[in-house]
Amino acid sequence: MHLGQAVVPVWDDAVEPVLGTMVPVDRDTLVRRWYVHRIRLDSEGTARRVRIGTEAFARPTEWFALNECEMTEQGLSTPAVERIVRSRNTPPPARRTPAKDKAVPDVRTRTQVLFRRIEEARAVGSVVVVARVSHTLATLDGMDQETRSQTDTVLQDAKLWLREQAAARQEMFTQLSEAVAEGKVQEARGLLTRVNAIAAHDRTDTETQTARAAAGFLAGMLRQQEETAQKLHAAAEAKEEARRRAARQKGRNSRRGAVETEPQHSGRNRTADSGAGQGAGGTVRQRPPGH
């Protein structure tokens, strides 16, 4: 289960990945695998309900409750999976060709359909579909001279487009590697998201290592940020506690000074009172005789 983008899903493993709602899937993966599964939690009052979604190419994601899903020999299955598999496995109705001279128009019609498929695939950036349909066109027999000329032109354009996509893909992985080496977190995060979205298919060993290194780098930076935040929080708490201790100590010192000052004032008052008494009721000097 992949709920985040830090770890790239492994599609060719024996265990089928289940993705969170924010994990990107490129179009070529959807075309090649037919569908992928997603998971989300819906709030219903105070409870949280698990929903399983099935996403397919050119189809919206359909969501189901757990009791609508089942585990089969092929893995997790939903009602949407059954419809997708059924539509893929059902052959189109055969059209009868009453005469041999209909063969050329049929080839023309098929080539025009394939032309449109290549155009649509290029519009959405699907390298896998362009390469596969190009191979089908190149091996198609029974074309007349005009159709063959059109096909050659389309194939040449598709070949150039595939080369441009390969160069752009290589440049993207190079930029990702450089961003990781230079410690550029935001740039690396954006490039890794883009790589996972449009270049998750048929990766070379170098591309796989680059993507894994980027994912590990971002995960490490996230841990580092969390540790830094915890340290800053702890330092702020320690500073606040020191301030509170200083305030308490200051209060105790003020009270102690007040207690020590009170007896000194009392002693001075008693001395003053004694002097006053002597002046009022003390010994009166007598005049000497003869005065």
Secondary structure, DSSP 8 states (H G I E B T S, - for coil): -B-SSSS---TTSSS--EE-TT----HHHHHHHSEEEEEEEEEETTEEEEEEEEEETTS--EEEEGGG-EEETTEEE-HHHHHHHHHHHS-------SSGGGHHHHHHHHHHHHHHHHHHHHHHT-HHHHHHHHHHHHT-----HHHHHHHHHHHHHHHHHHHHHHHHHHHHHHHHHHHHHTT-HHHHHHHHHHHHHH--SS--HHHHHHHHHHHHHHHHHHHHHHHHHHHHHHHHHHHHHHHHHHHHHHHHHHHHHHHHHHHHHHHHHHHHHHHHHHHHHS------TT-
